[in-house]
Amino acid sequence: MGNKTDARIAKTNEKLRNALLELMKKQSIDTISVTELCKTAGINRNTFYSHYREPVDLLNEIENELLGMMWNTLSQADKLAADLNTYIRSALQTINQNRELCYIILSRHGNRHFVKSLIEMLQPLVVHSWVAMGMTEEESAITYTYCVGGAIAVLEQWVNENYQTDVNRLSDMLSDLIENGRIRNINRY
């Protein structure tokens, strides 16, 4: 009996996720109602409310799963004593492997929760490594904020232009821009 129930829950969850992502291709998460989502998914509202309070809760769950995948990928790179380019390449590969989902999350209809969480997830890793290389905490934090702002803009452009630039080329370019800016900052102060 448990397996049958688990399979039904998984199927319902898949319907809800697919419906939400389909709706987000056309509209912002803030404008998607529970009624509209349930109608698109072909389920009733009580079923939705047994799992979530509102559509943004489902989106947060999807985003957190993607962040978990990214964290696992970055953790694997960290075990290899990776350089910045390896981290960037790993993150870009995860995004590339989840193209449709990332396209929706990073589109104008997505919310900024994912990007904010991604920035917060990476900050301690990057700032700590820069401090170890000679930057102060303050310099590292400011440099990180500056670099990540540009990197996120490039990432959004890359996704919205249908991943036209090769992952390796893009990670090389971003790494070079970030590293050169960081090195100039260390040498300047």
C-alpha positions as CSV (number, residue, x, y, z in Angstrom):
1,M,0.0,0.0,0.0
2,G,2.9,2.4,0.8
3,N,4.5,2.1,-2.6
4,K,1.2,2.8,-4.3
5,T,0.6,5.9,-2.2
6,D,4.2,7.1,-2.7
7,A,3.8,6.6,-6.5
8,R,0.6,8.7,-6.5
9,I,2.3,11.4,-4.4
10,A,5.3,11.5,-6.8
11,K,3.0,11.6,-9.8
12,T,1.0,14.5,-8.3
13,N,4.2,16.3,-7.4
14,E,5.5,15.9,-11.0
15,K,2.2,17.2,-12.4
16,L,2.4,20.2,-10.1
17,R,6.0,21.0,-11.0
18,N,5.4,20.6,-14.7
19,A,2.3,22.8,-14.5
20,L,4.1,25.5,-12.5
21,L,7.0,25.6,-14.9
22,E,4.7,25.7,-17.9
23,L,2.8,28.7,-16.4
24,M,6.0,30.5,-15.5
25,K,7.0,30.5,-19.2
26,K,4.2,33.1,-19.6
27,Q,3.8,34.8,-16.3
28,S,5.5,35.7,-13.0
29,I,5.2,33.4,-10.0
30,D,3.5,36.2,-8.2
31,T,0.6,36.1,-10.6
32,I,0.0,32.3,-10.6
33,S,-3.0,31.4,-8.5
34,V,-3.6,28.0,-6.8
35,T,-6.7,27.6,-8.9
36,E,-4.8,28.2,-12.2
37,L,-2.0,25.9,-11.1
38,C,-4.4,23.1,-10.1
39,K,-6.4,23.4,-13.3
40,T,-3.2,23.2,-15.4
41,A,-1.9,20.2,-13.4
42,G,-5.3,18.5,-13.5
43,I,-5.6,18.1,-9.7
44,N,-7.9,19.5,-7.1
45,R,-7.1,22.4,-4.7
46,N,-7.3,20.1,-1.6
47,T,-4.5,18.0,-3.0
48,F,-2.4,21.0,-3.6
49,Y,-3.0,22.4,-0.1
50,S,-2.1,19.0,1.4
51,H,1.5,19.7,0.2
52,Y,1.9,23.5,-0.2
53,R,0.4,26.8,1.0
54,E,1.0,28.7,-2.2
55,P,2.7,28.3,-5.6
56,V,5.8,30.0,-4.5
57,D,6.4,27.2,-1.9
58,L,6.5,24.7,-4.8
59,L,8.9,27.0,-6.7
60,N,11.1,27.3,-3.6
61,E,11.3,23.5,-3.3
62,I,12.3,23.2,-7.0
63,E,14.9,26.0,-6.6
64,N,16.3,24.4,-3.4
65,E,16.7,21.0,-5.2
66,L,18.7,22.8,-8.0
67,L,20.8,24.6,-5.4
68,G,21.4,21.2,-3.7
69,M,22.6,19.8,-7.0
70,M,24.9,22.8,-7.5
71,W,26.3,22.5,-3.9
72,N,27.0,18.8,-4.5
73,T,28.8,19.6,-7.7
74,L,30.8,22.4,-6.1
75,S,31.6,20.2,-3.1
76,Q,33.0,17.5,-5.4
77,A,35.2,20.2,-7.1
78,D,36.3,21.4,-3.7
79,K,37.5,18.0,-2.8
80,L,39.8,18.2,-5.7
81,A,41.3,21.4,-4.4
82,A,39.8,23.2,-7.4
83,D,40.6,26.6,-8.7
84,L,38.1,29.3,-9.5
85,N,37.7,28.1,-13.1
86,T,36.8,24.6,-11.9
87,Y,34.1,26.0,-9.6
88,I,32.7,28.2,-12.3
89,R,32.8,25.4,-14.9
90,S,31.0,23.0,-12.4
91,A,28.2,25.5,-11.8
92,L,27.8,26.2,-15.5
93,Q,27.6,22.5,-16.3
94,T,24.9,22.0,-13.7
95,I,22.9,24.9,-15.2
96,N,23.5,23.5,-18.7
97,Q,22.3,20.1,-17.6
98,N,19.1,21.7,-16.3
99,R,18.6,24.0,-19.2
100,E,14.8,24.3,-19.3
101,L,14.4,24.7,-15.5
102,C,17.2,27.3,-15.3
103,Y,15.8,29.1,-18.3
104,I,12.5,29.5,-16.5
105,I,14.0,30.3,-13.0
106,L,16.4,32.9,-14.5
107,S,13.9,34.4,-16.9
108,R,12.0,37.6,-16.2
109,H,9.1,35.5,-14.8
110,G,11.3,33.8,-12.2
111,N,11.9,35.2,-8.8
112,R,15.2,36.5,-7.4
113,H,15.2,33.9,-4.6
114,F,17.3,31.5,-6.6
115,V,19.9,34.0,-7.6
116,K,20.1,35.4,-4.0
117,S,20.5,31.9,-2.6
118,L,23.2,31.0,-5.2
119,I,25.1,34.2,-4.3
120,E,24.8,33.4,-0.5
121,M,25.9,29.8,-1.0
122,L,29.1,30.7,-2.9
123,Q,30.2,33.7,-0.9
124,P,31.8,31.9,2.1
125,L,33.8,29.6,-0.2
126,V,35.1,32.4,-2.4
127,V,35.7,35.0,0.3
128,H,37.6,32.5,2.5
129,S,39.9,31.5,-0.4
130,W,40.6,35.1,-1.2
131,V,41.4,35.9,2.4
132,A,43.8,33.0,2.4
133,M,45.5,34.5,-0.6
134,G,46.1,37.8,1.1
135,M,43.0,40.0,0.8
136,T,41.3,41.4,3.9
137,E,37.8,40.2,4.8
138,E,36.5,43.7,3.7
139,E,38.3,43.6,0.3
140,S,37.2,40.1,-0.3
141,A,33.5,40.8,0.4
142,I,33.5,43.9,-1.7
143,T,35.3,42.2,-4.6
144,Y,33.0,39.2,-4.4
145,T,29.9,41.5,-4.5
146,Y,31.3,43.3,-7.5
147,C,32.4,40.1,-9.4
148,V,29.3,38.1,-8.7
149,G,27.1,41.0,-9.9
150,G,28.7,40.8,-13.3
151,A,28.9,37.0,-13.3
152,I,25.1,36.8,-12.6
153,A,24.4,39.2,-15.4
154,V,26.5,37.1,-17.8
155,L,24.8,33.9,-16.6
156,E,21.3,35.3,-17.1
157,Q,22.3,36.5,-20.6
158,W,23.8,33.1,-21.4
159,V,20.6,31.3,-20.3
160,N,18.3,33.7,-22.0
161,E,20.3,33.5,-25.3
162,N,19.8,29.7,-25.2
163,Y,23.3,28.8,-24.0
164,Q,25.1,29.8,-27.2
165,T,28.5,30.1,-25.7
166,D,30.3,26.8,-24.8
167,V,30.5,26.0,-21.1
168,N,34.3,25.8,-21.2
169,R,34.8,29.1,-23.0
170,L,32.4,30.9,-20.8
171,S,34.0,29.6,-17.6
172,D,37.4,30.6,-18.9
173,M,36.2,34.1,-19.7
174,L,34.5,34.5,-16.3
175,S,37.4,33.1,-14.4
176,D,39.8,35.4,-16.2
177,L,37.6,38.5,-15.5
178,I,37.2,37.6,-11.9
179,E,40.8,36.6,-11.3
180,N,42.3,39.6,-13.0
181,G,40.0,41.9,-11.0
182,R,40.9,40.2,-7.8
183,I,44.7,40.3,-8.5
184,R,44.6,43.9,-9.4
185,N,42.7,44.6,-6.1
186,I,45.4,42.7,-4.1
187,N,48.2,44.5,-5.8
188,R,46.5,47.9,-5.4
189,Y,46.1,47.9,-1.7
